[in-house]
Amino acid sequence: MGRPQAMALLREYGADQLEHPGGTLLAHLERVEERLAAWGARPELRLAGLCHHAFYGTDGFATALLPLERRDELAAAVGTEAEELVYFYAGCDRKASYSTLAEDDAAFRDRFTGVTYTPSLQQRQDFAELTAVNELDLARTDSAFRSRHGGPLLRLFTAWRPLLSEAARADVRDLLVLRGEEQ
């Protein structure tokens, strides 16, 4: 169980054939995993980054390689913790959850079940890191995306600053902060 199994599953379900900003979905997922490794993320979070929106989709990326009824397939490939991170990321109702994520009593709405609850600090940190690495990769590989979404992303990640690692905050500054602006 680990990266080789995740890569095999991603290829089996066509992630290497799906177009995505910066190439294919698989290329994006590999860049996300590599950036998380550069940030010093633990192995489970790196594996979740490799799979983060491919298997169950998100409310911003509808394509899903697996139905939720087959979560056990992904868990067998990457382990239970990494699969749970992928589900948590994919299950976020962004409109309902983003604005309070940095708060201790954050209201997180699972778009699959409709249940709203307060996730742990670790879950919120992992989610913030996955979101940041995903969006920063899009901004890095697609200048039109960066022009259109850079300002809102900077505001979001500034609000989430307490949840982000120093490495993630540095990437946000390097990519999204305009000349001389400080977070």
C-alpha positions in Angstrom: 0.0 0.0 0.0 1.3 3.4 -0.9 2.4 5.5 -3.9 2.9 2.7 -6.4 -0.6 1.3 -5.7 -2.1 4.8 -5.9 -0.4 5.4 -9.2 -1.6 2.1 -10.6 -5.2 2.9 -9.5 -5.0 6.4 -11.0 -3.8 5.0 -14.3 -6.4 2.2 -14.2 -9.2 4.7 -13.9 -7.8 7.1 -16.5 -6.3 10.0 -14.6 -3.5 10.0 -17.1 -6.0 10.6 -20.0 -8.1 13.4 -18.4 -7.3 16.9 -19.4 -6.6 19.3 -16.6 -4.9 22.7 -16.4 -1.2 22.2 -16.8 -1.6 18.9 -18.7 -3.4 15.8 -17.4 -5.2 15.2 -14.1 -2.4 12.8 -13.2 0.3 15.4 -14.0 -1.5 17.8 -11.7 -1.8 15.2 -8.9 1.9 14.4 -9.1 2.8 18.1 -8.9 0.6 18.4 -5.8 2.2 15.4 -4.2 5.7 16.8 -5.0 4.9 20.2 -3.6 3.5 18.7 -0.4 6.7 16.7 0.0 8.7 19.9 -0.5 6.6 21.5 2.3 7.5 18.6 4.6 4.1 17.0 4.7 3.7 13.6 6.3 3.4 10.6 4.0 -0.4 10.2 4.5 -1.0 13.8 3.4 1.3 13.4 0.4 -0.7 10.3 -0.6 -4.0 12.2 -0.1 -2.5 15.0 -2.3 -1.8 12.5 -5.0 -5.5 11.4 -5.0 -7.2 14.5 -3.6 -9.9 15.2 -6.1 -9.5 12.5 -8.6 -11.5 9.7 -6.9 -14.6 11.4 -5.5 -14.6 14.7 -7.3 -15.3 18.0 -5.5 -17.9 20.7 -5.7 -15.4 22.5 -8.0 -14.3 19.4 -10.0 -17.2 17.1 -10.8 -15.2 14.2 -12.4 -14.9 11.3 -10.0 -13.0 8.1 -10.8 -14.7 6.0 -8.2 -18.2 6.1 -6.7 -18.3 6.5 -2.9 -19.6 3.0 -2.5 -16.1 1.8 -3.5 -14.0 3.8 -1.0 -12.5 0.5 0.2 -10.6 0.3 -3.2 -8.8 3.6 -2.5 -8.2 2.7 1.1 -6.6 -0.6 0.1 -4.2 1.3 -2.2 -3.3 4.3 0.0 -4.3 3.3 3.6 -7.2 4.3 5.7 -5.9 7.7 6.9 -5.0 8.9 3.4 -8.4 7.7 2.0 -10.2 9.5 4.8 -8.3 12.7 3.9 -9.3 12.3 0.3 -13.0 11.9 1.3 -12.8 14.8 3.7 -11.4 17.1 1.0 -13.8 15.9 -1.7 -16.8 16.1 0.7 -16.4 19.7 1.5 -19.3 22.0 0.7 -17.1 25.0 0.0 -19.8 27.6 0.1 -20.9 26.4 3.6 -17.4 25.6 5.0 -14.7 27.9 3.7 -15.6 31.0 5.7 -15.3 29.4 9.1 -12.5 26.9 8.5 -9.9 28.7 10.6 -12.2 29.1 13.6 -12.0 26.7 16.5 -15.8 25.9 16.1 -15.6 25.7 12.3 -18.8 24.5 10.7 -17.9 22.0 8.1 -20.6 20.7 5.8 -20.2 17.3 4.1 -21.7 17.7 0.6 -22.2 13.9 0.3 -24.2 13.5 3.5 -25.4 17.0 4.2 -24.1 16.7 7.8 -22.5 19.7 9.4 -20.0 19.2 12.1 -16.8 20.7 13.6 -13.7 18.9 12.3 -10.6 18.5 14.4 -7.7 21.0 14.1 -5.6 18.3 12.3 -8.4 17.8 9.7 -8.7 21.5 9.2 -5.0 21.9 8.8 -4.8 19.0 6.3 -7.7 20.4 4.4 -6.2 23.9 4.2 -2.8 22.5 3.0 -4.5 20.3 0.3 -6.6 23.3 -0.8 -3.6 25.6 -0.9 -1.4 23.2 -2.8 -4.2 22.4 -5.3 -5.1 26.1 -6.0 -1.4 27.2 -6.1 -0.7 24.5 -8.7 -3.5 25.8 -10.8 -2.3 29.4 -10.4 1.3 28.3 -11.2 0.3 26.5 -14.4 -2.5 28.7 -15.7 -1.9 32.4 -15.8 -5.5 33.1 -16.7 -6.6 31.2 -13.6 -4.1 33.2 -11.5 -5.3 36.5 -12.9 -9.0 35.6 -12.3 -8.6 33.9 -8.9 -5.4 35.2 -7.4 -7.0 37.9 -5.3 -9.8 35.8 -3.8 -7.3 33.0 -3.1 -4.9 35.4 -1.4 -7.8 36.5 0.8 -8.8 32.9 1.6 -5.3 31.8 2.4 -4.7 34.9 4.5 -7.8 34.0 6.5 -6.6 30.4 6.8 -3.0 31.5 7.8 -3.2 29.8 11.2 -4.0 26.5 9.5 -1.2 26.6 6.9 2.4 25.5 7.4 5.1 28.0 7.0 6.1 26.4 3.7 2.6 26.8 2.4 2.4 30.4 3.6 5.7 31.1 1.8 4.3 29.7 -1.5 1.2 31.8 -1.1 3.4 34.9 -0.6 5.7 34.0 -3.5 2.9 33.3 -6.0 0.0 35.4 -5.0 1.2 38.5 -3.1 1.6 41.4 -5.4 4.7 43.7 -5.3 5.3 44.7 -1.7 2.0 43.5 -0.3 2.3 41.7 3.0 0.0 39.0 4.4 
